[in-house]
Amino acid sequence: MATMSGIARPVSVEGVLDVLDEDPATQVLAGGTDFMVEVNYGHRKPQSIVALSRVAGMRTWQVVEDHLVIGAGVTYSQVMKEQLADLLPGLAQAARTVGSPQIRNAGTIGGNLGTASPAGDSLPILLALDALVNIRSKHSSRSLRVDEYVIGPKKHALQPGEIIVSVRIPLSDTSQEFLKVGTRNAMVISVAGLALVVDWKSGRVGCGLGSVGPTPIRASEAEAWLAGVIDWENRRIPDRDGYGQEFGRLVARAASPIDDHRSSAAYRSYALSVCGKRAYERIRRQQRQVLPGIVNGE
């Protein structure tokens, strides 16, 4: 394993964990789309870095039994490709909203989780999908839900010596939607985001919210309301006056928005209610089914 100017470049997860076990203060570098901005502004001054770019095993995904395991190094551009986008259309929708093509080619799912920003675009959909964040150190491993992993604005539950190795997502017969509001149409940090998942197999509804609280938020009351009005046997969401609006109202009620330089709290709440209504209508009009026979991808 070669080092240069305090930068380690291992080729395996085990090599990364060896570096972190020797010096837990070493900074982990994935795509660098968030990390390097902070370095350039002087917000971080790392003494040593371990880069993940050569760890090929973290840049792939595979289906394991009834779950999809996505390596932490999988980029947004990979998520948007046909096979993975067919399996996780909501995550692909979120990936399309991230930055420019250059950012999508470099930025990773693990990096977005590592930053732990409440505005992280992949976090609401991962929360709604009941994803588990798989974490390893040299001596142990564990898995956390997204709402257990993100514990505050840009704060996560990783301990010294630990890294995210993958994300594990249940595969089922689902309908998925992701909506994001920003100050412009592209390359923008989220003002408010919403992900909605209806699992027709298990009878579960998941709704994750982003940029409207200190962490990604689960809209539990809205989830329960929608689960109660769906005709699960016939796979139908009611087309009734006021239902979409009611779902949007319940979604907005789950939020804890603030005023900042990107938006007011009042606008964030309003935007969420509109996103909730639109997500309801879009899910109502679609039916998606997991495609069989897909085993892995890079």
Secondary structure, DSSP 8 states (H G I E B T S, - for coil): --EETTEE--SSHHHHHHHHHH-TT-EEESS-TTHHHHHHTTS---S-EEE-TT-GGGS-EEEETTEEEEETT-BHHHHTSHHHHHH-HHHHHHHHTSS-HHHHHH-BHHHHHHHT-TT-THHHHHHHTT-EEEEE-SS-EEEEEHHHHEEETTEE---TT-EEEEEEEE--SEEEEEEEE-SSSSS---SEEEEEEEETTTTEEEEEEESSSSS-EE-HHHHHHHHHH-BTTTTB----TTHHHHHHHHHHHT------SS--HHHHHHHHHHHHHHHHHHHHH------TT--EE-
